[in-house]
Amino acid sequence: MHCPFCRHPDSRVVDSRTTDDGTSIRRRRQCPDCSRRFTTVETCSLMVVKRSGVTEPFSRTKVINGVRKACQGRPVTEDALALLGQRVEEAVRATGSAELTTHDVGLAILGPLQELDLVAYLRFASVYRAFDSLEDFESAIAELREQAPGATADDAGRDCAESESGTGGTVEVPVPAHAAD
């Protein structure tokens, strides 16, 4: 590490501390030549390989922006989105892999998003699980009903019947443009 003051090519670490969120290390250094002190922050880089093959650093902000689109019109707060972004970053870092695909990141979003808002989950899942038909949406909704706490097969059937008759709750499900053809 070059000294930022005199450009000496070496420095001595005086103190090391982990940041509050535990994702980086703050080091106080001292230059042996000019004796001035400076701070460096070290982070472990996590790279994302895009579909085009381009590699770029993981961005929690991009995760939050993508989820924000799925949550448009839903009762989801900015704090909840920030927490989801943090959970996703922790999950992808926990894989121990230095490189992930955008698809891997999208799949890591699904779990926390399902807990946050089911409609936003369906919107997001339709992209990352590549729904091709209405049957894909129906099977995803059936899976969600099965996972609901205390739900039985009879409850799921009744919910479906009520939705079809218009007397039960409805779920907003975006229809892919190619499905309307």
C-alpha positions in Angstrom: 0.0 0.0 0.0 1.5 3.3 -1.1 1.4 6.2 1.3 -1.1 8.8 0.0 1.0 11.6 1.3 4.6 10.8 0.2 4.0 7.8 -2.1 6.3 5.6 -0.2 5.7 2.0 -1.4 5.2 0.5 2.1 3.2 1.1 5.2 2.7 -0.5 8.6 -0.7 -1.6 10.0 -1.2 0.0 13.4 -4.8 -1.1 14.0 -7.4 -3.4 12.4 -11.1 -3.4 13.1 -14.1 -5.1 11.5 -16.9 -2.7 10.4 -20.2 -2.7 12.2 -21.9 -4.8 9.4 -19.0 -7.2 9.3 -18.5 -7.0 5.5 -15.1 -5.1 5.6 -12.1 -4.4 7.7 -10.9 -0.9 8.5 -7.1 -0.6 8.9 -5.1 2.3 10.3 -1.7 2.4 8.7 1.4 4.4 9.3 4.1 5.3 6.7 7.6 4.4 7.8 9.0 7.3 5.7 6.9 10.3 6.6 5.2 8.8 9.8 1.8 10.1 8.7 -1.2 7.8 9.4 -4.1 6.9 7.0 -7.0 4.6 6.9 -7.8 1.8 4.4 -10.9 -0.3 4.1 -10.7 -3.8 2.7 -13.7 -5.6 1.3 -14.1 -9.0 -0.3 -15.2 -8.6 -3.8 -18.1 -10.5 -5.1 -18.5 -10.5 -8.9 -21.7 -11.1 -10.9 -21.5 -12.6 -14.4 -24.2 -11.1 -16.6 -26.0 -12.9 -19.4 -23.8 -11.1 -21.9 -20.7 -12.5 -20.2 -19.6 -9.2 -18.7 -18.5 -9.4 -15.1 -19.3 -6.6 -12.6 -19.2 -6.1 -8.8 -22.3 -7.2 -6.9 -24.6 -4.3 -6.1 -27.1 -4.3 -3.3 -28.6 -1.2 -4.9 -29.3 -3.1 -8.1 -31.0 -5.9 -6.1 -33.2 -3.3 -4.3 -34.1 -1.5 -7.6 -35.1 -4.8 -9.3 -37.3 -5.8 -6.3 -38.8 -2.3 -6.1 -40.2 -2.8 -9.6 -41.8 -6.1 -8.6 -43.2 -4.3 -5.5 -44.7 -1.4 -7.4 -48.1 -0.6 -6.1 -47.7 -3.0 -3.1 -47.6 -2.0 0.6 -43.8 -2.5 0.9 -41.6 0.1 2.7 -38.1 1.3 1.7 -36.9 -0.1 5.0 -38.2 -3.5 4.1 -36.5 -3.3 0.7 -33.2 -2.3 2.3 -33.5 -5.3 4.7 -34.2 -7.6 1.8 -31.2 -6.3 0.0 -29.0 -7.0 3.0 -30.4 -10.5 3.4 -29.8 -11.3 -0.3 -26.2 -10.0 -0.1 -25.6 -12.1 3.0 -27.0 -15.1 1.3 -24.9 -14.8 -1.8 -21.7 -14.1 0.2 -22.5 -17.2 2.3 -22.2 -19.3 -0.8 -18.4 -18.8 -0.6 -18.3 -18.3 -4.4 -16.4 -15.3 -5.7 -18.5 -15.2 -8.9 -22.2 -15.7 -9.3 -24.5 -15.4 -12.3 -27.4 -12.9 -12.4 -29.7 -15.9 -12.4 -28.2 -17.1 -9.1 -28.7 -13.6 -7.6 -32.3 -13.6 -8.8 -32.9 -17.0 -7.2 -31.4 -15.7 -3.9 -34.0 -12.9 -4.0 -37.0 -15.3 -4.2 -37.0 -16.6 -0.6 -36.8 -13.2 1.2 -39.3 -11.7 -1.3 -41.8 -14.5 -0.8 -41.7 -13.6 3.0 -42.1 -9.9 2.2 -45.0 -9.9 -0.3 -46.5 -12.8 -2.3 -47.7 -10.7 -5.2 -44.3 -9.2 -5.7 -42.8 -12.7 -5.3 -45.0 -14.0 -8.2 -44.1 -11.0 -10.4 -40.4 -11.5 -9.7 -40.6 -15.3 -10.0 -42.3 -15.1 -13.4 -39.0 -13.6 -14.7 -36.4 -15.6 -12.8 -38.2 -19.0 -13.1 -39.0 -18.2 -16.7 -42.8 -18.7 -16.6 -44.0 -19.6 -20.1 -47.7 -20.1 -19.6 -50.6 -19.5 -17.3 -50.1 -23.0 -16.0 -46.7 -21.9 -14.6 -48.5 -19.1 -12.7 -51.2 -21.5 -11.5 -48.6 -24.1 -10.3 -46.7 -21.3 -8.5 -49.9 -20.1 -6.8 -50.7 -23.7 -5.8 -47.2 -24.1 -4.3 -47.7 -20.9 -2.3 -51.1 -22.1 -1.0 -49.5 -25.4 0.1 -46.8 -23.5 2.0 -49.3 -21.3 3.8 -49.2 -22.0 7.6 -52.2 -24.1 8.6 -53.5 -24.6 5.0 -54.9 -27.9 4.0 -55.6 -29.4 0.5 -59.3 -28.6 1.1 -58.5 -25.0 1.9 -56.4 -24.6 -1.3 -59.2 -26.1 -3.4 -61.8 -23.8 -1.7 -59.6 -20.8 -2.3 -59.2 -21.7 -6.0 -63.0 -22.1 -6.3 -63.7 -18.8 -4.5 -61.2 -17.0 -6.8 -62.8 -18.4 -9.9 -66.3 -17.5 -8.7 -65.3 -14.0 -7.8 -66.2 -14.3 -4.1 -62.7 -14.9 -2.7 -59.6 -12.8 -2.7 -57.7 -12.3 -6.0 -54.0 -12.2 -6.7 -52.6 -9.8 -9.2 -50.6 -11.9 -11.7 -48.9 -10.2 -14.6 -49.4 -12.0 -17.9 -46.3 -12.2 -20.1 -46.8 -10.4 -23.4 -46.3 -13.5 -25.4 -49.0 -15.3 -23.5 -51.6 -12.9 -24.7 -51.0 -13.8 -28.3 
